[in-house]
Amino acid sequence: MTDKAKGKMKEAAGAITGDEDKKAEGHAQQRAGAAGEEAAQKEKTRQEQAKAKEAERERDKQELKDKGLLGNLGDTLSGR
């Protein structure tokens, strides 16, 4: 169970029983859970961007390798 779900249950229990402290605690727990989820999503996005950047570098490296030293100029002296 996530912190957000636990907080929601705690907030609901506080609302039912009239315990304002429990209700506020539950609300704070929900906010903390949401912040944790957001941080995890940002880290996942950062990792995916790093993977994409590395894939682009590898693609560019392979393209240079495929072109060769002269970059697909060919042999202009022999007429090819």
PyMOL CGO cylinders between C-alpha atoms (Angstrom):
from pymol import cmd
from pymol.cgo import CYLINDER

trace = [
    CYLINDER, 0.00, 0.00, 0.00, 1.37, 3.41, -0.94, 0.3, 1, 1, 1, 1, 1, 1,
    CYLINDER, 1.37, 3.41, -0.94, 1.85, 6.34, 1.40, 0.3, 1, 1, 1, 1, 1, 1,
    CYLINDER, 1.85, 6.34, 1.40, -0.82, 8.20, -0.53, 0.3, 1, 1, 1, 1, 1, 1,
    CYLINDER, -0.82, 8.20, -0.53, -3.35, 5.42, 0.07, 0.3, 1, 1, 1, 1, 1, 1,
    CYLINDER, -3.35, 5.42, 0.07, -2.40, 5.13, 3.75, 0.3, 1, 1, 1, 1, 1, 1,
    CYLINDER, -2.40, 5.13, 3.75, -2.71, 8.88, 4.13, 0.3, 1, 1, 1, 1, 1, 1,
    CYLINDER, -2.71, 8.88, 4.13, -6.11, 8.89, 2.46, 0.3, 1, 1, 1, 1, 1, 1,
    CYLINDER, -6.11, 8.89, 2.46, -7.33, 6.17, 4.85, 0.3, 1, 1, 1, 1, 1, 1,
    CYLINDER, -7.33, 6.17, 4.85, -5.90, 8.02, 7.84, 0.3, 1, 1, 1, 1, 1, 1,
    CYLINDER, -5.90, 8.02, 7.84, -7.50, 11.28, 6.71, 0.3, 1, 1, 1, 1, 1, 1,
    CYLINDER, -7.50, 11.28, 6.71, -10.86, 9.55, 6.23, 0.3, 1, 1, 1, 1, 1, 1,
    CYLINDER, -10.86, 9.55, 6.23, -10.63, 7.92, 9.66, 0.3, 1, 1, 1, 1, 1, 1,
    CYLINDER, -10.63, 7.92, 9.66, -9.86, 11.31, 11.20, 0.3, 1, 1, 1, 1, 1, 1,
    CYLINDER, -9.86, 11.31, 11.20, -12.81, 12.87, 9.40, 0.3, 1, 1, 1, 1, 1, 1,
    CYLINDER, -12.81, 12.87, 9.40, -15.18, 10.13, 10.58, 0.3, 1, 1, 1, 1, 1, 1,
    CYLINDER, -15.18, 10.13, 10.58, -14.01, 10.26, 14.18, 0.3, 1, 1, 1, 1, 1, 1,
    CYLINDER, -14.01, 10.26, 14.18, -13.65, 14.04, 14.26, 0.3, 1, 1, 1, 1, 1, 1,
    CYLINDER, -13.65, 14.04, 14.26, -9.92, 13.77, 15.02, 0.3, 1, 1, 1, 1, 1, 1,
    CYLINDER, -9.92, 13.77, 15.02, -8.50, 16.83, 13.26, 0.3, 1, 1, 1, 1, 1, 1,
    CYLINDER, -8.50, 16.83, 13.26, -4.91, 15.87, 14.10, 0.3, 1, 1, 1, 1, 1, 1,
    CYLINDER, -4.91, 15.87, 14.10, -5.33, 12.44, 12.49, 0.3, 1, 1, 1, 1, 1, 1,
    CYLINDER, -5.33, 12.44, 12.49, -7.01, 14.07, 9.49, 0.3, 1, 1, 1, 1, 1, 1,
    CYLINDER, -7.01, 14.07, 9.49, -4.13, 16.56, 9.08, 0.3, 1, 1, 1, 1, 1, 1,
    CYLINDER, -4.13, 16.56, 9.08, -1.58, 13.77, 9.52, 0.3, 1, 1, 1, 1, 1, 1,
    CYLINDER, -1.58, 13.77, 9.52, -3.28, 11.77, 6.78, 0.3, 1, 1, 1, 1, 1, 1,
    CYLINDER, -3.28, 11.77, 6.78, -3.30, 14.75, 4.47, 0.3, 1, 1, 1, 1, 1, 1,
    CYLINDER, -3.30, 14.75, 4.47, 0.41, 15.36, 5.10, 0.3, 1, 1, 1, 1, 1, 1,
    CYLINDER, 0.41, 15.36, 5.10, 1.15, 11.68, 4.45, 0.3, 1, 1, 1, 1, 1, 1,
    CYLINDER, 1.15, 11.68, 4.45, -0.66, 11.93, 1.10, 0.3, 1, 1, 1, 1, 1, 1,
    CYLINDER, -0.66, 11.93, 1.10, 1.45, 14.95, 0.10, 0.3, 1, 1, 1, 1, 1, 1,
    CYLINDER, 1.45, 14.95, 0.10, 4.64, 13.14, 1.10, 0.3, 1, 1, 1, 1, 1, 1,
    CYLINDER, 4.64, 13.14, 1.10, 3.60, 10.11, -0.93, 0.3, 1, 1, 1, 1, 1, 1,
    CYLINDER, 3.60, 10.11, -0.93, 2.85, 12.27, -3.96, 0.3, 1, 1, 1, 1, 1, 1,
    CYLINDER, 2.85, 12.27, -3.96, 6.23, 13.99, -3.65, 0.3, 1, 1, 1, 1, 1, 1,
    CYLINDER, 6.23, 13.99, -3.65, 7.97, 10.60, -3.49, 0.3, 1, 1, 1, 1, 1, 1,
    CYLINDER, 7.97, 10.60, -3.49, 6.15, 9.39, -6.58, 0.3, 1, 1, 1, 1, 1, 1,
    CYLINDER, 6.15, 9.39, -6.58, 7.06, 12.57, -8.44, 0.3, 1, 1, 1, 1, 1, 1,
    CYLINDER, 7.06, 12.57, -8.44, 10.73, 12.20, -7.50, 0.3, 1, 1, 1, 1, 1, 1,
    CYLINDER, 10.73, 12.20, -7.50, 10.72, 8.57, -8.67, 0.3, 1, 1, 1, 1, 1, 1,
    CYLINDER, 10.72, 8.57, -8.67, 9.13, 9.58, -11.99, 0.3, 1, 1, 1, 1, 1, 1,
    CYLINDER, 9.13, 9.58, -11.99, 11.71, 12.34, -12.51, 0.3, 1, 1, 1, 1, 1, 1,
    CYLINDER, 11.71, 12.34, -12.51, 14.53, 9.86, -11.88, 0.3, 1, 1, 1, 1, 1, 1,
    CYLINDER, 14.53, 9.86, -11.88, 13.01, 7.38, -14.31, 0.3, 1, 1, 1, 1, 1, 1,
    CYLINDER, 13.01, 7.38, -14.31, 12.70, 10.14, -16.94, 0.3, 1, 1, 1, 1, 1, 1,
    CYLINDER, 12.70, 10.14, -16.94, 16.34, 11.16, -16.35, 0.3, 1, 1, 1, 1, 1, 1,
    CYLINDER, 16.34, 11.16, -16.35, 17.48, 7.55, -16.81, 0.3, 1, 1, 1, 1, 1, 1,
    CYLINDER, 17.48, 7.55, -16.81, 15.48, 7.15, -20.03, 0.3, 1, 1, 1, 1, 1, 1,
    CYLINDER, 15.48, 7.15, -20.03, 16.91, 10.41, -21.40, 0.3, 1, 1, 1, 1, 1, 1,
    CYLINDER, 16.91, 10.41, -21.40, 20.42, 9.20, -20.59, 0.3, 1, 1, 1, 1, 1, 1,
    CYLINDER, 20.42, 9.20, -20.59, 19.72, 5.92, -22.43, 0.3, 1, 1, 1, 1, 1, 1,
    CYLINDER, 19.72, 5.92, -22.43, 18.40, 7.81, -25.46, 0.3, 1, 1, 1, 1, 1, 1,
    CYLINDER, 18.40, 7.81, -25.46, 21.45, 10.09, -25.51, 0.3, 1, 1, 1, 1, 1, 1,
    CYLINDER, 21.45, 10.09, -25.51, 23.77, 7.08, -25.36, 0.3, 1, 1, 1, 1, 1, 1,
    CYLINDER, 23.77, 7.08, -25.36, 21.85, 5.39, -28.19, 0.3, 1, 1, 1, 1, 1, 1,
    CYLINDER, 21.85, 5.39, -28.19, 22.24, 8.55, -30.30, 0.3, 1, 1, 1, 1, 1, 1,
    CYLINDER, 22.24, 8.55, -30.30, 25.98, 8.60, -29.60, 0.3, 1, 1, 1, 1, 1, 1,
    CYLINDER, 25.98, 8.60, -29.60, 26.28, 4.96, -30.63, 0.3, 1, 1, 1, 1, 1, 1,
    CYLINDER, 26.28, 4.96, -30.63, 24.24, 5.61, -33.80, 0.3, 1, 1, 1, 1, 1, 1,
    CYLINDER, 24.24, 5.61, -33.80, 26.42, 8.60, -34.74, 0.3, 1, 1, 1, 1, 1, 1,
    CYLINDER, 26.42, 8.60, -34.74, 29.57, 6.62, -34.00, 0.3, 1, 1, 1, 1, 1, 1,
    CYLINDER, 29.57, 6.62, -34.00, 28.36, 3.78, -36.23, 0.3, 1, 1, 1, 1, 1, 1,
    CYLINDER, 28.36, 3.78, -36.23, 27.45, 6.20, -39.03, 0.3, 1, 1, 1, 1, 1, 1,
    CYLINDER, 27.45, 6.20, -39.03, 30.97, 7.68, -38.96, 0.3, 1, 1, 1, 1, 1, 1,
    CYLINDER, 30.97, 7.68, -38.96, 32.44, 4.19, -38.97, 0.3, 1, 1, 1, 1, 1, 1,
    CYLINDER, 32.44, 4.19, -38.97, 30.24, 3.18, -41.93, 0.3, 1, 1, 1, 1, 1, 1,
    CYLINDER, 30.24, 3.18, -41.93, 31.28, 6.25, -43.94, 0.3, 1, 1, 1, 1, 1, 1,
    CYLINDER, 31.28, 6.25, -43.94, 34.94, 5.53, -43.44, 0.3, 1, 1, 1, 1, 1, 1,
    CYLINDER, 34.94, 5.53, -43.44, 37.81, 7.94, -43.14, 0.3, 1, 1, 1, 1, 1, 1,
    CYLINDER, 37.81, 7.94, -43.14, 36.89, 10.01, -46.21, 0.3, 1, 1, 1, 1, 1, 1,
    CYLINDER, 36.89, 10.01, -46.21, 33.16, 10.09, -45.51, 0.3, 1, 1, 1, 1, 1, 1,
    CYLINDER, 33.16, 10.09, -45.51, 31.84, 8.21, -48.60, 0.3, 1, 1, 1, 1, 1, 1,
    CYLINDER, 31.84, 8.21, -48.60, 33.77, 10.38, -51.05, 0.3, 1, 1, 1, 1, 1, 1,
    CYLINDER, 33.77, 10.38, -51.05, 34.86, 7.41, -53.07, 0.3, 1, 1, 1, 1, 1, 1,
    CYLINDER, 34.86, 7.41, -53.07, 37.89, 7.24, -55.33, 0.3, 1, 1, 1, 1, 1, 1,
    CYLINDER, 37.89, 7.24, -55.33, 37.58, 10.25, -57.66, 0.3, 1, 1, 1, 1, 1, 1,
    CYLINDER, 37.58, 10.25, -57.66, 40.88, 9.56, -59.44, 0.3, 1, 1, 1, 1, 1, 1,
    CYLINDER, 40.88, 9.56, -59.44, 39.88, 6.16, -60.76, 0.3, 1, 1, 1, 1, 1, 1,
    CYLINDER, 39.88, 6.16, -60.76, 36.44, 7.33, -61.94, 0.3, 1, 1, 1, 1, 1, 1,
    CYLINDER, 36.44, 7.33, -61.94, 34.42, 5.29, -59.46, 0.3, 1, 1, 1, 1, 1, 1,
]
cmd.load_cgo(trace, "trace")
